Structures are given as C-alpha cells and as structure tokens.
Amino acid sequence: MLQTHLLNAFEQRLGLLGLPVSVEFWNGRRVSRGNFPKVKLALRRPEALRALVRPGLGKLAQAYVEGDIDLDCDIHELAKFAEALCGPQQVDLKKRRSDNWKWWWHTRRFDRRAISHHYDVSNDFFALWLDRQRVYSCAYYRNPDDSLEIAQQQKIDHICRKLNLQPGERFLDVGCGWGALIFRAAERYGARATGITLSEQQFDYVSEQIQARDLAGHCEVQLLDYRDFPEREPFDKIASVGMFEHVGKRNLPTYFAKLHRLLKPGGLLMNHGLTSAGLYSGGLSSDIEEFVDRYVFPGGEIPHLSKEIELMASAHLECLDVESLRPHYAKTLWHWVERLDARKDEARALVGEKKYRIWRIYMAGYALAFERGWVSVYQVLAGRRLANGALTAPLTREYMYAAQPAMLSGD
C-alpha cells in the first residue's frame, strides 16, 4: 500500500515538474515524460522511491552511489535533472549550526585516515581525469576557452607570482598533492621547495618525480602532518592549496598560528581554500554535507571568508589581497567530470563501479554548487610583519600580472 502511494506520488511529481525523463521501475513498469527525454532513470529496488518522492541532492547522490537507481545521461543533463527534481533551495545562508558533535575530529590519526580515504584511491585513477601535472585544485582561466592543462599551469604561476617568489628563497607547500607547485617553484622560479602531504601515494609519486626531474637538492617532500613540521628554519614564502578545508574549524587557530611560526618576518603566505556562502552555515544543505562526509571528504569543514581573515589576523598574519575563484572552480570541476566520463571504462576497471559513481556525482554536484554560489573558493594573500611593522610585498598588484611565464611545452 505504501509502495503504491510512493509510486503515485513520484509520478505525480514528475508530471508537475514537466521533466523530460524516462523511468523504468523494478517491476518492469515504464513512464516517459517529454517527447525526447534526455535522462533515463532506472529504479532497481523499491527503496529508491524514498530518495525521489521527497528528494534532496544528497539523498539522490547516495541512491545513485549505492545502486538503488541508475542514471543514463550526459553529466550536465544529470545536474539539471537533479536540481529541477530537488528544487533550488538547497542552502540556508543565515542558519547558525552547531559543530559541537564534531569535537573528536581532526586528531592526527583521524586526519591521516581521512586524507588516505580521499587521496589514496589510486594514482592511476586520478591521472585519468586530472591534467598531466595532476593538479587537484581550482584552475585559473585567463580565457574562457583555455584547456585544463593551460588553466592549471596558469594557476600555479599565479600563486608563484602572488608570492613574489624569488630565486634562492625557501618555499613550503602545505598539502602538496602530486607536487606540481613545488616542481614549478624550483624549475621556473629557482626556489628551494619543500612539500608535505599525509597521502602515502602522493608522497611516493612526488619522491619518484624529484629523482626523475633531477631536482634533488632543489625539492624535497615529507610525509608529515603540518602540526609536526619542525620550526628550526622558517620559510620565505608558504602556500597552502586545497588544504584549508581538511583542517577542521576548531583547528584553524592552530593551523594559522603554525603557519605564522613557519614564516619568516617579512614573508608571504597564500591560503587557497573553499569557503561557505553563509556566515554560519557550512554552505550546503544537511543531506549534501552528510553525503560528502560519508563518501568523499570525511571531516571536511569550511568557514566563511570573513572567519578565515579574522583567524589570520588573530595569528598576526595581515591580509594583503583576496581573490575569488568561484567561477574558475565550476569550470575546473566540469572539465574533470567530463574527462572522467570520457574514460569511464578505465576508471571502473581501476576503482570499481561504486567509487566511479562517487567521484562522478560528487564532482558534478560541486560544479553545480560553485555555479549557484552555495560554496566558494578564495586565494587570500597575507604577510608576516617585520619587527618595525613593515610589510615586504610590492605596493600594487601589478607585479602579479606583469610577466607571464612560458606555458607547458606543446600548449
């Protein structure tokens, strides 16, 4: 009886929304809406109805990942269908939410396991859809039709120029990924670059690349928690790219205080990370947050930009420049998921159907989130003052754009 009621409710909802979709039910029943449905939805078991009658984007994503439903369509059409089905009001920008229940997160052990869960999927899997340098963070599109390869190189150079990175300077990349930034810092800018990561697979890859690129003595990588990095010799410049969202809100004062101690007086820090759209919310609805935490980023938390700048100031890091890259991340994510779909058979062979679905739906969902402004991403440049209060950054922003380093060969 309940099943019949849910079936009727779902069909009625599709009719009211007028979505161009064809639906195949577990019992063989078929329903088609629109003359040329672009989305083919298959419900494999009755439980799928619960995610569709009163849908949320997180519930829909979980049903897809767990195989309760199959979705056969272009990834852009899938995003349109999901948003239309679930409705546009996915975030509450004013709601204050308590994070007390997360008090136990972000111990060293938890963070090590969380990073491994997300990044140690398979180096070969990431290589399928990232650019050739395996840059896993927002690209920087100087032109709308820039390729992913060009845009990621532009992002790396944009960071180095913002930091005014000079030959011989000691440079630290906190959460270095697969090493593209430290390689560029050493090879193009002449810096002595150090990267740290908690991912064993990333550490192994970067270590191999340092030898292959003949960068020993110019680059090093350490498998290390940022909290444990020795403070014997501070750095001239520090970048943290895509690391901020893994720290945890309660640990952000510790994080910025540590970066302050690792930075020389007169040094520059660039923090590149996700932020929430709302002052007090996480930026996403609760069911989306639950999905991301369960399947993608265990323990991920993002504050509002204003809180980030406040915490920097509390750690005696003076904000010098802020740049939003929100449209850039939407483009980056669409590039990634399109590239993943283009090599879906290889991806399934490497990580299996479930992980393929997790990454596919997560990246499409976040592309939509950046397009709609539910979350954002900022580069915040800050400086540590000299003893007399002076800062060493150039007086204007012109230095960030004056010289354009050469692109990758072949681009």
C-alpha positions in Angstrom: 0.0 0.0 0.0 2.8 2.4 1.0 4.7 1.4 -2.1 1.8 2.2 -4.4 1.3 5.5 -2.7 5.0 6.4 -3.2 4.9 5.3 -6.8 1.9 7.6 -7.5 3.5 10.5 -5.6 6.7 10.2 -7.6 4.8 10.0 -11.0 2.7 13.0 -9.9 5.8 15.0 -9.0 7.4 14.2 -12.4 4.2 15.3 -14.2 4.0 18.6 -12.2 7.7 19.4 -12.9 7.4 18.5 -16.6 10.9 17.0 -16.6 12.0 15.3 -19.9 12.8 11.9 -18.3 12.0 8.2 -18.9 11.7 6.0 -15.9 12.0 2.2 -15.6 10.8 0.7 -12.4 12.0 -2.5 -10.8 8.7 -4.3 -11.7 9.1 -3.5 -15.4 6.7 -0.6 -15.4 7.8 2.3 -17.6 7.0 6.0 -17.6 8.1 8.6 -20.1 7.8 12.4 -19.8 8.5 14.7 -22.8 9.0 13.8 -26.4 12.8 13.5 -26.3 13.8 12.6 -22.7 17.5 13.3 -22.1 17.6 11.5 -18.8 17.0 7.7 -18.4 16.3 6.8 -14.8 16.1 3.1 -13.7 14.8 2.3 -10.1 16.4 -1.0 -9.2 14.5 -1.6 -5.9 11.5 0.0 -4.1 13.7 1.7 -1.5 14.8 4.1 -4.3 11.4 5.8 -4.1 12.2 7.3 -0.7 15.0 9.3 -2.2 12.8 10.5 -5.1 9.4 11.4 -3.5 10.9 14.0 -1.1 14.3 14.3 -2.7 17.5 16.1 -1.7 20.6 16.3 -3.7 22.5 14.3 -1.1 19.8 11.6 -0.9 19.7 11.3 -4.7 23.5 11.0 -4.8 23.5 8.3 -2.2 20.8 6.3 -4.0 22.9 6.5 -7.2 26.1 5.5 -5.5 24.5 2.6 -3.7 22.9 1.3 -6.9 19.3 1.9 -5.9 19.0 3.9 -9.1 20.8 4.0 -12.4 21.1 7.2 -14.3 21.9 7.1 -18.1 22.6 10.6 -19.4 25.1 13.3 -20.1 26.6 14.6 -16.8 25.3 18.1 -17.5 21.8 16.8 -18.1 22.1 14.8 -14.9 22.9 18.0 -12.9 19.9 19.8 -14.5 17.6 17.0 -13.7 18.7 16.7 -10.1 18.4 20.4 -9.5 14.9 20.5 -11.0 13.7 17.4 -9.1 15.1 18.5 -5.8 14.3 22.2 -6.1 16.7 25.2 -6.0 16.6 26.0 -2.2 19.4 23.8 -1.0 21.1 26.1 1.5 20.2 28.3 4.4 22.6 31.2 4.3 21.5 32.5 7.7 21.1 29.4 9.8 23.5 29.0 12.6 24.7 25.4 13.1 26.4 23.8 16.0 29.6 21.9 15.3 29.9 20.5 18.8 29.2 17.0 17.7 32.4 17.1 15.6 34.7 17.8 18.6 36.6 14.5 18.2 37.5 15.1 14.5 40.9 16.2 13.3 43.2 14.4 15.6 46.4 13.4 13.8 45.1 9.8 13.4 41.8 10.9 12.1 43.3 13.3 9.6 45.8 10.7 8.4 43.0 8.2 7.7 40.7 10.9 6.2 43.4 12.0 3.7 44.1 8.4 2.8 40.4 7.8 2.2 40.2 10.6 -0.2 43.6 10.7 -1.9 44.9 7.2 -1.8 42.2 5.8 -4.2 44.7 5.2 -6.9 47.3 7.5 -8.6 46.4 6.0 -11.9 42.7 6.8 -11.3 43.5 10.5 -10.7 45.7 10.5 -13.8 42.7 9.6 -15.9 41.0 12.9 -15.5 43.4 15.4 -13.9 45.8 17.4 -16.2 49.2 16.0 -16.9 50.7 17.6 -13.8 47.9 16.1 -11.6 46.9 19.4 -10.1 43.9 18.6 -7.9 42.6 22.1 -7.1 40.9 25.0 -8.8 42.4 26.0 -12.1 42.8 29.6 -13.3 41.2 30.5 -16.7 42.6 33.7 -18.2 40.4 33.0 -21.2 37.0 31.1 -21.3 38.3 28.5 -23.8 41.6 27.7 -22.0 42.3 24.0 -21.8 42.5 22.4 -18.4 46.3 21.9 -19.0 46.8 25.6 -19.7 44.5 26.8 -16.9 46.3 24.7 -14.2 49.7 25.9 -15.3 48.3 29.5 -15.1 47.0 28.8 -11.6 50.4 27.6 -10.4 52.2 30.6 -11.9 49.5 32.9 -10.5 50.3 31.6 -7.0 54.1 31.9 -7.5 53.7 35.5 -8.8 51.4 36.5 -6.0 54.0 35.3 -3.5 56.7 37.2 -5.5 58.7 34.0 -5.4 62.4 34.7 -6.0 65.5 32.6 -6.7 67.0 31.0 -3.6 64.0 31.6 -1.4 62.8 28.8 0.8 59.3 27.8 -0.2 56.8 25.5 1.6 53.8 23.9 0.1 51.4 22.6 2.8 49.5 19.7 1.3 51.5 19.5 -1.9 49.4 16.9 -3.7 51.3 15.4 -6.6 54.0 18.1 -6.5 53.2 20.4 -9.4 53.6 23.6 -7.4 57.0 22.7 -5.8 58.3 21.4 -9.1 57.4 24.7 -10.8 58.7 26.8 -7.9 62.1 25.1 -8.2 62.4 24.7 -12.0 60.9 28.1 -13.2 61.4 30.4 -10.2 64.6 29.0 -8.7 63.2 28.5 -5.2 64.2 25.7 -2.8 60.9 24.0 -2.4 59.5 21.7 0.2 56.2 19.9 0.1 54.3 18.0 2.8 51.5 15.5 2.5 49.7 12.9 4.5 48.9 10.8 1.4 51.4 7.9 1.0 50.6 7.5 -2.7 51.2 11.2 -3.3 54.4 11.0 -1.3 55.7 8.1 -3.3 54.8 9.8 -6.6 56.5 13.1 -5.7 59.6 11.3 -4.4 59.9 9.5 -7.7 59.4 12.7 -9.7 62.1 14.6 -7.8 64.6 12.0 -8.9 63.2 11.8 -12.4 63.4 15.6 -12.8 66.9 15.7 -11.3 65.6 18.1 -8.6 67.3 16.5 -5.6 68.8 19.4 -3.6 66.2 21.8 -5.0 63.0 20.0 -3.9 62.0 17.7 -1.1 58.8 16.1 0.1 57.9 14.8 3.5 55.1 12.5 4.7 54.1 14.7 7.6 51.3 16.3 9.5 51.6 20.1 9.3 51.4 20.3 13.1 54.6 18.3 13.4 56.7 20.2 10.9 59.9 21.4 12.6 60.3 25.2 13.1 64.1 25.4 13.2 64.4 27.4 9.9 61.4 29.4 8.8 60.4 29.9 5.1 60.4 33.0 2.9 57.1 32.0 1.3 54.4 29.5 2.1 51.4 28.3 0.0 48.5 26.1 1.2 46.3 25.0 -1.7 43.3 22.8 -1.1 44.5 22.0 2.4 42.4 24.5 4.4 39.1 22.5 4.1 40.7 19.5 5.7 41.9 21.2 8.8 38.6 21.5 10.7 37.1 24.7 12.1 38.3 24.0 15.7 41.9 23.5 14.5 42.1 26.6 12.3 43.6 28.8 15.0 46.3 26.2 15.5 46.8 25.9 11.7 47.3 29.7 11.1 49.5 30.0 14.2 51.7 27.2 12.9 52.0 28.8 9.5 52.9 32.1 11.2 55.7 30.4 13.1 56.9 28.7 9.9 57.1 32.0 8.1 60.0 34.5 8.3 59.2 38.1 9.4 58.6 39.8 6.1 57.4 36.6 4.5 54.3 36.0 2.5 51.6 33.3 2.8 48.9 32.4 0.3 46.0 30.3 1.5 43.8 28.9 -1.3 40.7 27.1 0.0 37.0 26.6 0.0 34.6 28.8 2.0 31.0 28.7 2.8 28.4 31.0 1.3 26.7 31.6 4.6 28.2 33.3 7.6 27.2 30.5 10.0 26.2 27.6 7.7 28.5 25.1 6.1 27.2 26.4 2.7 25.4 23.2 1.8 22.2 21.5 2.9 22.5 18.9 5.6 21.9 15.9 3.3 24.6 17.1 0.9 27.0 17.5 3.8 26.2 14.0 5.1 26.8 12.5 1.6 30.2 14.3 1.2 31.3 13.4 4.7 30.3 9.7 4.3 31.6 9.1 0.8 34.1 11.8 -0.2 35.7 14.1 2.5 35.5 12.7 6.0 35.7 15.6 8.4 35.7 18.4 5.8 34.6 21.7 7.1 34.6 25.2 5.5 34.2 28.5 7.3 33.1 31.8 5.8 35.7 34.0 4.2 35.3 36.6 7.0 36.2 34.0 9.6 39.2 33.0 7.6 40.5 36.6 7.5 39.7 37.0 11.2 41.6 33.9 12.2 44.6 35.0 10.1 44.6 38.4 11.8 44.4 36.6 15.2 47.6 34.7 14.2 49.3 38.1 13.3 49.0 37.4 9.5 48.0 40.6 7.8 45.7 40.2 4.8 47.1 41.8 1.7 44.9 40.6 -1.2 41.7 38.5 -1.7 40.6 36.9 -4.9 37.5 34.8 -5.6 37.9 31.9 -8.0 34.4 30.6 -7.7 33.6 30.6 -11.5 37.0 29.1 -12.1 36.3 26.1 -9.9 32.9 25.4 -11.6 34.8 25.2 -14.9 37.5 23.1 -13.4 35.1 20.6 -12.0 33.1 20.3 -15.2 36.4 19.6 -17.0 37.3 16.9 -14.5 34.0 15.1 -14.6 33.8 15.3 -18.4 37.3 13.7 -18.6 36.3 11.1 -16.1 33.2 10.2 -18.2 35.3 10.0 -21.3 37.4 7.3 -19.6 34.7 5.6 -17.5 35.6 2.1 -18.5 39.2 2.5 -17.4 38.0 4.2 -14.2 35.7 1.3 -13.4 38.5 -1.1 -14.0 40.8 0.7 -11.6 38.4 1.6 -8.7 35.1 -0.3 -9.3 31.6 0.9 -10.2 30.8 2.4 -6.7 33.9 4.6 -6.5 33.4 5.7 -10.1 29.9 6.8 -9.2 31.0 8.6 -6.0 33.6 10.7 -7.9 31.2 11.3 -10.8 28.3 12.5 -8.8 30.5 14.4 -6.2 32.3 16.4 -8.9 29.1 17.2 -10.8 27.4 18.2 -7.6 30.2 20.5 -6.6 30.3 22.1 -10.1 26.7 22.9 -9.6 27.4 24.2 -6.0 30.0 26.6 -7.3 27.8 27.8 -10.2 24.9 28.5 -7.8 27.1 30.2 -5.1 26.4 27.6 -2.4 30.2 27.4 -1.8 33.1 29.5 -2.9 36.9 29.4 -3.1 39.3 32.2 -2.4 43.0 32.9 -2.6 44.0 35.0 0.4 47.5 36.5 0.4 48.8 37.6 3.8 52.1 38.7 5.2 54.1 38.5 8.5 55.2 41.9 9.5 58.8 42.8 10.2 59.8 43.9 13.7 59.2 47.6 12.7 55.7 46.7 11.4 56.6 47.0 7.7 55.5 44.5 5.0 57.7 43.4 2.1 55.1 43.0 -0.6 55.1 45.3 -3.6 52.9 48.4 -3.3 50.5 47.5 -6.1 49.1 44.3 -7.6 50.8 45.0 -11.0 53.7 42.6 -10.2 51.2 39.7 -10.2 50.4 40.2 -13.9 53.5 41.9 -15.3 55.3 38.8 -16.6 53.7 35.7 -18.0 55.9 32.6 -17.7 56.0 30.2 -20.6 53.2 27.7 -20.8 53.7 23.9 -20.8 55.5 22.7 -23.9 53.0 21.7 -26.6 50.3 24.1 -25.3 
